[in-house]
Amino acid sequence: MTAALAERLMAWLRNSRADLRETAGPGAAPADIAAFAESVRDRLRSAGVQPHEPVQLTIANRATDIGVMLGIWLAGAVAVPIHHAASPTTREAIGRATGARFQLDGLTITRLADHAPRPRDLLASAALIVFTSGTTGVPKGVVLGHDALAGKIEALDRLLSFRQDDVVVMPLQLIFIFGIWVSLLAIRSGATLVLVQKFSPETVEDLLAHEATILAAVPSMLRVMAARALPRAARLRMVLTGGESLGPALKETLDDAWPDAGVFDLYGSTETGSCDFCLPPWRETGAGTIGYPTENVAFRIVRDDGTVAAIGETGELQIRTPYGMLGYLDNPAMTSAAFDGDHYRSGDLARLRPDGCTELVGRLKEIVSRGGNKISPMEIETVLCRHQDVAAALCAGVPDARYGEAIHAVVVPKPGTCLTPDALKRWAGTQMERFKVPDVVVFSETLPVGPTGKASRAGVRQLTASLSG
């Protein structure tokens, strides 16, 4: 029996007249994607795919990648997206975790194993296994269900109201839950979806200048564009961003450059189905926060002792949602540890403000212990970004013989400024306690990013070691 999400996506494609375009490829009409999906289904069935069997698919942000994903669902299997440039180590780790016997790249099926993996009850209603590295670097298979993902798409449609005349520019990869839901929502709405194979400011700027009405991008992409001066975007009406902190300075830059485009600052995780909070453009307060919970999402902020924090008090943000994961693949212990009752433990430190907005303070696992002082990297970044010559900043703790951990910062200065790392450190010493001032500051043209394009604290450690050494 075909799952709900597959049935809906097939219907959306058949009802849409808007092409799925590519910046470096031919794209396809929606009817052609539907036919392509049926060909994928038939080939998988001929190959002997079993119900709920995980099938890997190579993602290169092609229109046909969506057709492959749909074809896997039509065959009754579970899609496991892997980026085409993933390292052999990543591919091997995902292959071991899933036991997948089939890898699809377009219509080409590669047999990876002779026997189907053992059946898993967890996959009985699953649509996707999305692998995230998290803070440990070890890939975790997040299992997302058809009904939950379909329900989330409908909730996001009510929040964002994509239109048939929209042109949605999507430089996010389809291995990333943000990229997946934006693409599905665009198809559902009959909008034109433009898949960007490889992000570059020039490619996105050209689309913004001529036709884009909606841009979906992580803040790191927007910072790279802002460093060059944001282009004119006559038709742009909406910017969707999330996956990392946007920050008040970048938000102000976007508002100044694109006054007619509403910025939706979104917060969520793969485990919760994404977009648990939103700071929409029509809210007059809340700058620098993640805003308010989205439809059907509840939350609480919990102290170390397990009690609910008071307004203004810091604790762990915990989220309850009907759109969350079914669990981590083959890891019930990790799944259990990720929840406190029916609330997902985000690992983010937050506080509820008197105006009802929720403000992130940092990450439980990212707190730096420098000389016995507990410091949030996000707090330092916020201060550094207040400097008039700083475009962006990212901090991380680095092992240190004297302090236990030292604070290292990568800073992107604004073009044409004469700021130096020492001058920035002296200024920071006037803005915060001295033990919070970064021990090492290096300047870079961009912040280090990970595979999904989000800013990477692990990259801070690598970059500061190479540039300060």
Residue pairs with C-beta under 8 A, 6 or more apart in sequence:
1 76
2 73
2 74
2 76
3 73
3 76
3 125
3 127
3 146
3 147
4 146
4 147
4 150
5 73
5 127
5 146
5 147
5 149
5 150
6 70
6 73
6 74
6 127
6 146
8 150
8 153
8 188
9 70
9 73
9 184
9 187
10 34
10 37
10 70
10 74
12 30
12 184
12 187
12 188
12 190
13 30
13 31
13 33
13 34
13 37
13 70
13 187
14 30
14 31
14 34
15 190
16 30
16 187
16 190
17 30
17 190
18 30
18 164
18 190
18 191
18 192
18 193
19 27
19 28
19 29
19 30
19 192
20 27
20 28
20 29
20 30
20 33
20 63
20 66
20 187
20 193
20 195
21 27
21 63
21 192
21 193
21 194
21 195
22 61
22 62
22 63
22 194
22 195
22 197
23 194
23 195
23 196
23 197
23 203
23 207
24 197
24 198
25 62
25 63
25 197
26 63
27 63
27 195
28 36
28 63
28 64
28 67
30 187
33 63
33 64
33 66
33 67
33 70
34 67
34 70
36 64
36 67
36 68
36 71
36 107
37 67
37 68
37 70
37 71
37 74
38 71
38 74
39 71
39 107
40 67
40 68
40 70
40 71
40 72
40 74
40 75
40 104
40 107
41 71
41 72
41 74
41 75
43 71
43 107
43 109
44 55
44 71
44 72
44 75
44 77
44 102
44 104
44 109
45 75
47 102
47 109
47 111
48 116
49 55
49 75
49 76
49 77
49 102
49 116
50 77
50 116
50 119
51 76
51 77
52 76
52 77
52 78
52 119
52 120
52 123
52 124
52 126
53 77
53 78
53 100
53 101
53 102
53 116
53 117
53 123
54 77
54 78
54 80
54 98
54 99
54 100
54 117
54 123
54 129
55 72
55 75
55 77
55 78
55 79
55 80
55 100
55 102
55 103
55 104
56 80
56 81
56 82
56 94
56 95
56 98
56 100
56 102
56 103
56 104
56 112
57 65
57 68
57 69
57 72
57 79
57 80
57 81
57 82
57 103
57 104
57 105
58 65
58 82
58 83
58 84
58 103
58 104
58 105
58 106
59 65
59 81
59 82
59 83
59 84
59 173
59 174
59 175
60 83
60 84
60 197
61 170
61 173
61 174
61 179
61 195
61 196
61 197
61 198
62 106
62 195
62 197
63 195
64 106
65 81
65 174
66 174
66 183
66 187
68 79
68 104
68 106
69 79
69 81
69 174
71 104
72 78
72 79
72 104
73 79
73 127
73 146
78 123
78 126
78 127
78 128
78 129
78 143
79 127
79 128
79 129
80 94
80 98
80 100
80 128
80 129
80 131
80 141
81 128
81 130
81 174
81 175
81 180
82 90
82 91
82 94
82 103
82 131
82 175
83 173
83 175
83 451
84 105
86 94
86 451
90 131
90 139
93 138
93 139
94 100
94 131
94 139
94 141
95 112
97 131
97 139
97 141
97 329
97 330
98 117
98 129
98 141
98 329
99 113
99 117
99 118
100 112
100 113
100 117
101 111
101 112
101 113
101 114
101 115
101 116
101 117
102 109
102 110
102 111
102 112
103 109
103 110
103 112
104 110
120 329
120 330
122 143
122 326
122 327
122 329
122 330
123 129
123 143
125 145
125 146
125 147
125 326
126 143
126 144
126 145
126 146
126 326
127 144
127 145
127 146
127 149
128 143
128 144
128 149
128 180
129 141
129 142
129 143
129 144
129 329
130 141
130 142
130 144
130 175
130 177
130 180
130 270
131 139
131 140
131 141
131 142
131 175
132 139
132 140
132 142
132 270
133 139
133 140
133 450
133 451
134 140
135 347
135 363
135 365
135 366
137 458
140 328
140 329
140 331
140 334
141 328
141 329
141 330
141 331
142 270
142 271
142 325
142 328
142 329
143 325
143 326
143 327
143 328
143 329
144 177
144 270
144 273
144 325
144 326
145 325
145 326
148 273
148 322
148 323
148 324
148 325
148 326
149 181
149 184
149 273
149 323
151 322
151 323
152 181
152 273
152 274
152 275
152 323
153 181
153 184
153 185
153 188
155 294
155 295
155 296
155 323
156 181
156 185
156 275
156 294
157 185
157 188
157 189
158 295
159 275
159 278
159 280
159 294
159 295
160 185
160 238
160 240
160 264
162 168
162 185
162 186
162 188
162 189
162 191
162 214
163 189
163 191
163 213
164 189
164 190
164 191
165 191
165 213
166 186
166 189
166 191
166 192
166 213
166 214
166 237
167 191
167 192
167 194
167 207
167 211
167 212
167 213
167 214
167 235
168 182
168 186
168 191
168 192
168 193
168 194
168 212
168 213
168 214
168 216
169 194
169 196
169 204
169 207
169 208
169 212
169 214
169 215
169 216
170 179
170 182
170 183
170 186
170 193
170 194
170 195
170 196
170 216
171 196
171 199
171 203
171 204
171 216
171 217
171 221
171 453
172 178
172 179
172 182
172 216
172 217
172 218
172 452
172 453
173 179
173 451
173 452
173 453
174 180
174 183
174 195
175 451
175 452
176 243
176 452
176 453
177 270
177 273
177 274
178 216
178 218
178 242
178 243
178 266
178 274
179 216
181 274
181 275
182 216
182 240
183 193
183 195
186 192
186 193
186 214
187 193
191 214
194 207
194 212
196 203
196 204
196 207
199 217
199 221
199 453
201 224
201 225
201 228
204 215
204 217
204 221
204 225
205 225
205 228
205 231
208 215
208 231
208 232
208 233
208 236
209 231
209 232
209 233
209 234
211 235
212 233
212 235
212 236
213 235
213 236
213 237
213 238
214 236
214 237
214 238
214 239
214 240
215 233
215 236
215 238
215 239
215 240
215 261
216 239
216 240
216 241
217 239
217 240
217 241
218 241
218 242
218 243
218 244
218 452
218 453
218 454
219 241
219 243
219 244
219 245
219 246
219 247
219 250
219 455
220 244
220 446
220 447
220 449
220 453
220 454
220 455
221 453
222 239
222 241
222 246
222 250
222 254
223 250
223 391
223 392
223 412
223 446
223 447
224 446
225 231
226 250
226 253
226 254
226 257
226 391
227 391
227 412
227 414
227 415
227 445
227 446
228 415
229 257
230 253
230 254
230 257
230 258
233 257
233 258
233 261
236 258
236 260
236 261
237 260
237 261
237 262
238 261
238 262
238 264
239 254
239 258
239 261
239 262
239 263
239 264
240 264
240 266
241 263
241 264
241 265
241 266
242 265
242 266
242 267
242 268
242 274
242 275
243 452
243 453
243 454
244 454
244 455
245 360
245 378
245 381
246 263
246 265
247 288
247 381
247 382
247 385
247 392
248 287
248 288
248 385
249 385
249 386
249 390
249 391
250 392
251 263
251 265
251 287
251 288
254 261
254 263
255 263
262 280
262 281
262 282
263 281
264 278
264 279
264 280
264 281
265 278
265 279
265 290
265 291
266 274
266 275
266 277
266 278
267 275
267 276
267 277
267 278
267 290
267 291
267 360
268 274
268 275
268 276
268 277
269 276
269 344
269 346
270 325
271 324
271 325
271 338
271 344
272 297
272 319
272 321
272 323
272 324
272 325
272 344
272 346
273 321
273 323
273 324
273 325
275 294
276 293
276 294
276 297
276 299
276 319
276 321
277 290
277 291
277 292
277 293
277 294
277 297
277 299
277 358
278 290
278 291
278 292
278 294
279 286
279 289
279 290
279 291
279 292
279 357
280 291
283 291
283 292
285 355
285 357
286 292
286 355
286 357
288 359
288 382
289 353
289 357
289 358
289 359
289 360
290 350
290 357
290 358
290 359
290 360
291 357
291 358
292 356
292 357
292 358
293 299
293 358
296 321
296 322
296 323
297 319
297 320
297 321
297 323
298 319
298 320
298 321
299 317
299 318
299 319
299 320
299 343
299 358
300 308
300 318
300 343
301 308
301 309
301 313
301 314
301 315
301 316
301 317
301 318
301 350
301 351
301 352
301 358
302 308
302 309
302 315
302 316
302 318
302 340
303 309
303 313
303 315
304 315
306 340
308 315
309 315
309 351
309 352
311 351
311 352
311 353
311 354
312 351
312 352
312 353
312 354
313 351
314 349
314 350
314 351
314 361
315 349
315 350
315 351
316 345
316 346
316 347
316 348
316 349
316 350
316 364
317 346
317 348
317 349
317 350
317 358
317 360
318 340
318 343
318 344
318 345
318 346
319 343
319 344
319 346
320 342
320 343
320 344
321 344
324 344
327 335
328 334
328 335
328 338
337 345
338 344
338 345
339 345
347 363
347 364
347 365
348 360
348 361
348 362
348 363
348 364
349 360
349 361
349 362
349 363
349 364
349 367
349 376
350 358
350 359
350 360
350 361
351 358
351 359
351 361
352 358
352 359
353 359
360 378
361 376
361 378
361 379
362 376
362 377
362 378
362 379
363 376
363 377
363 378
366 376
366 377
366 378
366 396
366 397
366 457
367 374
367 375
367 376
367 397
368 374
368 375
368 376
368 377
368 395
368 396
368 397
368 405
368 407
369 375
369 397
369 404
369 405
370 397
370 400
370 403
370 404
370 405
370 406
370 407
370 435
371 403
371 404
371 435
372 404
373 435
373 436
375 407
375 435
375 436
377 394
377 395
377 396
377 397
377 407
377 457
378 395
379 432
379 436
380 393
380 395
380 407
380 409
380 428
380 432
380 436
380 438
381 393
381 394
381 395
381 409
383 428
383 431
383 432
383 436
384 390
384 393
384 395
384 409
384 411
384 424
384 428
384 438
385 392
385 393
386 431
387 419
387 424
387 427
387 428
388 414
389 413
389 414
389 417
389 418
389 419
390 411
390 412
390 413
390 414
390 419
390 424
391 412
391 413
391 414
392 411
392 412
392 447
393 409
393 410
393 411
393 412
393 447
394 409
394 410
394 447
394 448
394 455
394 457
394 460
395 407
395 408
395 409
395 410
395 438
395 457
395 460
396 407
396 408
396 457
396 458
396 460
396 461
397 405
397 406
397 407
397 408
398 405
398 406
398 407
398 408
398 440
398 461
398 464
398 465
399 405
399 406
400 406
400 439
403 439
406 439
406 440
407 436
407 437
407 438
407 439
407 440
408 438
408 439
408 440
408 441
408 442
408 460
408 461
408 464
408 468
409 438
409 440
409 441
409 442
409 460
409 464
410 442
410 443
410 444
410 447
410 448
410 459
410 460
410 463
410 464
411 421
411 424
411 441
411 442
411 443
411 444
412 443
412 444
412 445
412 446
412 447
413 419
413 443
419 443
421 441
421 442
421 443
424 441
425 437
425 438
425 441
428 436
428 437
428 438
429 437
440 464
440 468
442 463
442 464
442 467
442 468
444 463
444 467
447 455
447 459
448 455
448 456
448 458
448 459
448 460
448 462
448 463
449 455
449 456
449 459
450 456
450 458
450 459
